[in-house]
Amino acid sequence: MTSPQSQSYLIVGAGVFGVSTAYELIRKYPHASVTIVDRDAWDADTRVAASWDWNKVVRADYDDIIYCKLALEAQDIFENDPLYQPFFHKTGIFWICRSDYASAVVDNYKKLGRKAELSAVPVSEARKLYGGLFEDADYTGGVQDVLVNKTSGWANAGDALRAVTKRSIELGVKYVVADIDSLQFEEGGRCTGVKTTRGNSLTASHVVLCTGAFTAKLLEQAAQASGKPDISAGDRIIAGGIATGMTTLDEKSYERFAKMPVGVQGYNVATGPFIGSLPPTRDRELKWWGQKIFKNTQNILGRQISAPPNEPDYAQWKVSGPLKQDIAHANNVFYGKNGANWKMEKHRICWDAFTSSSDFIISPHAAAQGLYVATCGSFHGYKFFPVLGKYITQMLEGTLEPELQAKWGWDAKRPAAETNPDFPRFEMNDLLDSKARL
Ligand SMILES: Cc1cc2nc3c(=O)[nH]c(=O)nc-3n(C[C@H](O)[C@H](O)[C@H](O)COP(=O)(O)OP(=O)(O)OC[C@H]3O[C@@H](n4cnc5c(N)ncnc54)[C@H](O)[C@@H]3O)c2cc1C
């Protein structure tokens, strides 16, 4: 068997899954050939990647103990590694829970032996915290308590992604800008590379798809072009979009909100997904994500598949009135009258790949040797940036522990989508401006 040092790795997609993998591989195997290919330059002013963003929540507040443990491992790197540390802000989190989520998280920290300033706080007490910033939030719908974790926070997402990509390139990773149209297979069925929309080929002994929301579409195109139906993702991977919005705080509001924690409104499957609000950036921009998660089902070579819009920028800046309204709703359930006069200035639609369990897929593709899939951040993948590459490399080497293989496998057993509050439940087409739909 050839040594990993002489292997070649072609990683499609330069979001956190792809970049973390490239960074891990080039440090572990400095003589291996590691290439990332993405349709956007790593230092472009705007990108379609979900990982490219002003900010993302970094927390280990999970009721699932596996993600809790992994997120703690990642957060320690965010806090201590000089490469990540400048981008992490330990502001704390204020999570309004409509289930026993808070106590489950506190329990997980205990089980993992992790000491941290976190507790489940009764609503009456929580309203007064942080100078009453959340006094006017929505606490209806069976709120049990508020999870307050002083050790959670957020990261300047796009800046951290850029920094780790830059470091990887300095260490020897090759970065190619190209749009990938399909995959290439040799006669025995092994995947040998990719084909760009301009007709060029890139080859490697390992092809790793870290293509986020585009994955199902790419696999469908590859399945049809190669006549190999099993390459298709089937119903494993769904592209979903969510609107985000920002306001620039005036001097007075900034003074009040500058030290705020991340805010989360937790709901349940009957009501909808959780909503979040992130503390102001250095430009005084406070952000929300909305509650409407939607598919964009298209006819792709005869199959109905959800994928981002066809425009090169995924039409991410074209945000309809109903989606802007969703952000206004998010503002209201956190800040009520305090935020009633804020002007919403920036809106974006962010696309990610989802599974029905919200678990990642980090796995060999079952239908072709040499082909690997590492994606499906399912709306919570960013925070694992510092450790994803370690686990994806273990998967490539066949050393991923059985528990994680079972959780992230291509053919893992997954629940019905209806049981997951965060699974896309709208169609983008039904959320357009009514005029545009005519
Ligand atoms: C609104 C929103 C808020 C979120 N908030 C948080 C949060 O607070 N905390 C958190 O931990 N997570 C959060 N997430 C989830 C997180 O952002 C994603 O799970 C994670 O960034 C996904 O990373 P990725 O590498 O899989 O995909 P991406 O970051 O989307 O990267 C995929 C890359 O593949 C490239 N690509 C795809 N197809 C092709 C092709 N055919 N040819 C060339 N290039 C291609 C794209 O250009 C892109 O750069 C959020 C997601 C959304 C949508």
The ligand as an SDF file (V2000), in Angstrom:
LIG
                    3D

 53 58  0  0  0  0  0  0  0  0999 V2000
  -28.1300   31.0880    8.3940 C   0  0  0  0  0  0  0  0  0  0  0  0
  -27.1550   30.0960    8.9420 C   0  0  0  0  0  0  0  0  0  0  0  0
  -26.6620   30.2940   10.2300 C   0  0  0  0  0  0  0  0  0  0  0  0
  -25.7790   29.3700   10.7770 C   0  0  0  0  0  0  0  0  0  0  0  0
  -25.3080   29.5920   12.0260 N   0  0  0  0  0  0  0  0  0  0  0  0
  -24.4090   28.7460   12.5570 C   0  0  0  0  0  0  0  0  0  0  0  0
  -23.8630   29.0220   13.8370 C   0  0  0  0  0  0  0  0  0  0  0  0
  -24.1800   30.0420   14.4360 O   0  0  0  0  0  0  0  0  0  0  0  0
  -22.9460   28.1470   14.3470 N   0  0  0  0  0  0  0  0  0  0  0  0
  -22.5960   27.0240   13.6690 C   0  0  0  0  0  0  0  0  0  0  0  0
  -21.8030   26.2530   14.2030 O   0  0  0  0  0  0  0  0  0  0  0  0
  -23.0880   26.7450   12.4480 N   0  0  0  0  0  0  0  0  0  0  0  0
  -23.9780   27.5820   11.8680 C   0  0  0  0  0  0  0  0  0  0  0  0
  -24.4710   27.3470   10.6320 N   0  0  0  0  0  0  0  0  0  0  0  0
  -24.0630   26.1370    9.9060 C   0  0  0  0  0  0  0  0  0  0  0  0
  -22.7080   26.2780    9.2380 C   0  0  0  0  0  0  0  0  0  0  0  0
  -22.5730   27.5500    8.6400 O   0  0  0  0  0  0  0  0  0  0  0  0
  -22.5550   25.1940    8.1890 C   0  0  0  0  0  0  0  0  0  0  0  0
  -22.9610   23.9470    8.7030 O   0  0  0  0  0  0  0  0  0  0  0  0
  -21.1210   25.0770    7.7170 C   0  0  0  0  0  0  0  0  0  0  0  0
  -20.5880   26.3470    7.4580 O   0  0  0  0  0  0  0  0  0  0  0  0
  -21.0910   24.2140    6.4660 C   0  0  0  0  0  0  0  0  0  0  0  0
  -19.7680   24.1470    6.0040 O   0  0  0  0  0  0  0  0  0  0  0  0
  -19.4260   23.3520    4.6620 P   0  0  0  0  0  0  0  0  0  0  0  0
  -17.9740   23.3670    4.5290 O   0  0  0  0  0  0  0  0  0  0  0  0
  -20.1420   22.0410    4.6540 O   0  0  0  0  0  0  0  0  0  0  0  0
  -20.1750   24.1510    3.4900 O   0  0  0  0  0  0  0  0  0  0  0  0
  -19.9380   25.6170    2.9110 P   0  0  0  0  0  0  0  0  0  0  0  0
  -19.3690   26.5280    3.9010 O   0  0  0  0  0  0  0  0  0  0  0  0
  -21.2230   26.0230    2.2680 O   0  0  0  0  0  0  0  0  0  0  0  0
  -18.8430   25.3920    1.7780 O   0  0  0  0  0  0  0  0  0  0  0  0
  -19.1100   24.6530    0.6130 C   0  0  0  0  0  0  0  0  0  0  0  0
  -18.1640   25.1630   -0.4640 C   0  0  0  0  0  0  0  0  0  0  0  0
  -18.2650   24.2940   -1.5920 O   0  0  0  0  0  0  0  0  0  0  0  0
  -18.1650   25.0700   -2.7650 C   0  0  0  0  0  0  0  0  0  0  0  0
  -18.8000   24.3080   -3.8510 N   0  0  0  0  0  0  0  0  0  0  0  0
  -19.9840   23.6510   -3.8020 C   0  0  0  0  0  0  0  0  0  0  0  0
  -20.2330   23.0460   -4.9620 N   0  0  0  0  0  0  0  0  0  0  0  0
  -19.1980   23.3360   -5.7750 C   0  0  0  0  0  0  0  0  0  0  0  0
  -18.9100   23.0060   -7.1190 C   0  0  0  0  0  0  0  0  0  0  0  0
  -19.7230   22.2530   -7.8370 N   0  0  0  0  0  0  0  0  0  0  0  0
  -17.7590   23.4750   -7.6710 N   0  0  0  0  0  0  0  0  0  0  0  0
  -16.9100   24.2540   -6.9170 C   0  0  0  0  0  0  0  0  0  0  0  0
  -17.1450   24.6020   -5.6300 N   0  0  0  0  0  0  0  0  0  0  0  0
  -18.2770   24.1410   -5.0750 C   0  0  0  0  0  0  0  0  0  0  0  0
  -18.8950   26.3530   -2.4360 C   0  0  0  0  0  0  0  0  0  0  0  0
  -18.4720   27.4050   -3.2690 O   0  0  0  0  0  0  0  0  0  0  0  0
  -18.5140   26.5540   -0.9740 C   0  0  0  0  0  0  0  0  0  0  0  0
  -17.4030   27.4140   -0.8470 O   0  0  0  0  0  0  0  0  0  0  0  0
  -25.3750   28.2380   10.0410 C   0  0  0  0  0  0  0  0  0  0  0  0
  -25.8590   28.0480    8.7380 C   0  0  0  0  0  0  0  0  0  0  0  0
  -26.7330   28.9690    8.1870 C   0  0  0  0  0  0  0  0  0  0  0  0
  -27.2520   28.7130    6.7910 C   0  0  0  0  0  0  0  0  0  0  0  0
  1  2  1  0
  2  3  1  0
  2 52  2  0
  3  4  2  0
  4  5  1  0
  4 50  1  0
  5  6  2  0
  6  7  1  0
  6 13  1  0
  7  8  2  0
  7  9  1  0
  9 10  1  0
 10 11  2  0
 10 12  1  0
 12 13  2  0
 13 14  1  0
 14 15  1  0
 14 50  1  0
 15 16  1  0
 16 17  1  0
 16 18  1  0
 18 19  1  0
 18 20  1  0
 20 21  1  0
 20 22  1  0
 22 23  1  0
 23 24  1  0
 24 25  2  0
 24 26  1  0
 24 27  1  0
 27 28  1  0
 28 29  2  0
 28 30  1  0
 28 31  1  0
 31 32  1  0
 32 33  1  0
 33 34  1  0
 33 48  1  0
 34 35  1  0
 35 36  1  0
 35 46  1  0
 36 37  1  0
 36 45  1  0
 37 38  2  0
 38 39  1  0
 39 40  1  0
 39 45  2  0
 40 41  1  0
 40 42  2  0
 42 43  1  0
 43 44  2  0
 44 45  1  0
 46 47  1  0
 46 48  1  0
 48 49  1  0
 50 51  2  0
 51 52  1  0
 52 53  1  0
M  END
$$$$
